[in-house]
Every structure is written in structure tokens, then in C-alpha cells.
Amino acid sequence: MPTIAINGYKSFLGKNFSDKFKNKYSIIHYNKDINNKKEFLKFINKKKFSHFIHFASLSRSKCDLNKNLCKKTNFHSVKFMVDKFNLMKTKPNLIFISTSHVYKSSRYKIKESFPVKPNTLYSRLKLKSENYIKKNYVNYTILRLFNVYGFNQPKGFFVPDMIKKIKNNQPIKIDKSIRDFIEVSVVSRIINFFINKKIKGVFNVGSGRGQSLISVINQISVKQKKKPTLEISKKKTQLIADLKFLKSYGFKFRKNEKNFNI
């Protein structure tokens, strides 16, 4: 049984993965501040693990509120982790959770080889971390997640924020952008797939289907039985995953897993 160490185990995705696969793997939680170098060294010197999944990071909204903490958490802690893993006799397989927002908008489905153009501090630091890992570590898998959603997702993400605004009759400013939504348990299953297959590299993780943000809001409003108040601008950007690389390794979506369903 592989032993999987994870940080960010209280995060939306980290908790889902841990709950879903706790009976399949021996899962060890790193439960200290990831910026605490002393505690992290103590952890990796004491525990033995074959994989380390880096779920922990500050969200985009928190990065905007505290730029210095964001730089410390979303890049410097990753750099320190990689440097210390390189000193280990048996180097763990590192699975790094990145974001689709390293890409620029495209009218085509986005391949992993497409140009990157992050436009927020959050996405710039994710890309900076990716580049450091690729340059300085061997056993890595980088997953560029598109829009993850699911039951009990915390505020600060698109779907729960829209649910709250519709429920409270708040006006919603939205544009005509299109995004790729993937349910959290499917993401966990994809992570499990990478562990089982021992796959390395950089991969898109999405549904491969585009969904307009307006249509997502309308689906939420039908579920809530409340009509939203929308202020729609003409701006339109598009981020949809090309999943050919993922599928080339044998991953298959189950029936309805690609469908957006709240």
C-alpha cells in the first residue's frame, strides 16, 4: 500500500481526496503551517512516504489581500519543499496542484503546450512554482486544474459565490466568458489514476467541455427557484481543456462525469 503524504488536507480538494481514498492508501496529513520550515523538516525526517501531494496554497482572493503572504505560501514554501526533497535518499513522487489560469484565453481547446500568460499574482506564482519544480526535480506530476466545483465548496469560488448572491438577491456582474467545470470527486479520481499509473509530466485536468458562466448561473437559479439579477458585459474569454494528453495514458471518464451538475 503506497503511503501518501498531503498538505492542505482541510482544503476542498484535499479533504475530498483524503475521504475518498483513505481506505486505499495510508494517508499522512502534514498539519502544520507550510511556511514553518522547522516543522516541515521534522515531518519529512520522521515520516516515510512514497508520494507527496501539494494541495496547500492561498486562493486568488486571499493573494489579492496579502501579496507578501501569497508569495511566501504559494512559491517560497514550494521551493523549500523541492530543495529538501532533493536531499532525501528516496525522493517522493511530488504531485503539484496548479491552475488553468497559467494559460491565456483561447478560442481553441487548450493543450499543455499552449503559450502561458498568467495575469494574476496567484497564477503567476503557480507558474513560477511549476517552472522551479520542472527545473530542479525529477519525480513530479503537475496538474493544471480547470474550474473545480462540488458539494460543500467553500466561498471564494465561482459556484458557491453565485449560489450566495442568488439566495440573497444580490445583483451579479458577469460577462459572456466560457469555462471548463469539473466535479471535485472526478479530480480526486484522476489524482488516484496518476498515482496508480506512476505518470510524470504536466497535465490538464478538466471536463473538456465549455460552459458559459451565464448558463451556470441560470442552472443555479433553477435549482434555487429564484431569478438572478444579471448585469451582463460584452467581454468574453475562454478556457477549455484539451484532454488528449491525459486520455493518451488511458484515463476514461465515466458516464455523466463530464456533465455540469450542481
Summary of the structure (lengths in Angstrom):
residues: 262
radius of gyration: 18.6
end to end distance: 33.9
largest distance: 58.9
contacts: 817
relative contact order: 0.14
helix: 40%
strand: 20%
